[in-house]
Amino acid sequence: MNIEKITELHTLFSRTENRIKSMEYDGEGLDIPAINELRYVGFHLLKYLISSSESELDKAVNHAKRAFYDACESSVVLHLSKIKEFEEKYQSVISISDVIKDYPDRRAKAEQARRFLQDSDRQDKVSFYAEAEQHLEILENLSLVLFASKGDLDAKIRDQRKQVRRWAIGIAVGGVSALLGLVTKQLGMW
């Protein structure tokens, strides 16, 4: 029995399972490509256990790698989508960097991740997914910061709206007062 490969398989399987669970907990459903790859892991692992064929164990490990890669890529896409949704809600209404001071730097890193996915040559899958995993850590952190900042941003928006209402009421009262003054002057009441 090849303990080294089985340990690698276990590690990959656990990491993939954690990534899939994370997406599931975020309410985004299941990562079907990664789950399909895990099915193949089980299939080839069983064939290995029955036949002791190293090639079956190699296939199981390769499918486990692919499952992890798929789960990472899906997670990157998910976080980019959440960031875009956040920006669509807040960016046109309030300056996000008023609440998240380093937002421009964080946003630039998110853009780097988006471009990485869009422009990458995926021939060297190992290095591609190692870099994708780094981008994923940055995006997960940004998603957490954005989520944590929603309350402060919503409070600032409410304050802005109150100020606009006060300003509009002040203008309206001033306008009505001026109009009344003109009307009463014209009627000779003053």
Salt bridges, closest charged atoms under 4 A:
GLU8 OE2 - LYS65 NZ 3.79
GLU17 OE2 - LYS21 NZ 3.80
ASP26 OD2 - LYS82 NZ 3.84
GLU37 OE1 - HIS63 ND1 2.62
GLU56 OE1 - HIS44 ND1 2.63
GLU56 OE2 - LYS47 NZ 3.78
GLU56 OE2 - LYS59 NZ 3.80
ASP58 OD1 - LYS5 NZ 2.03
ASP70 OD1 - ARG66 NH2 3.02
GLU73 OE2 - ARG122 NH1 2.52
GLU87 OE2 - ARG107 NE 2.32
ASP102 OD1 - ARG106 NE 2.96
GLU111 OE2 - ARG114 NH2 2.42
GLU111 OE2 - ARG115 NE 3.06
GLU131 OE2 - HIS135 NE2 3.42
GLU133 OE2 - ARG15 NH2 2.31
GLU140 OE2 - ARG19 NH1 2.48
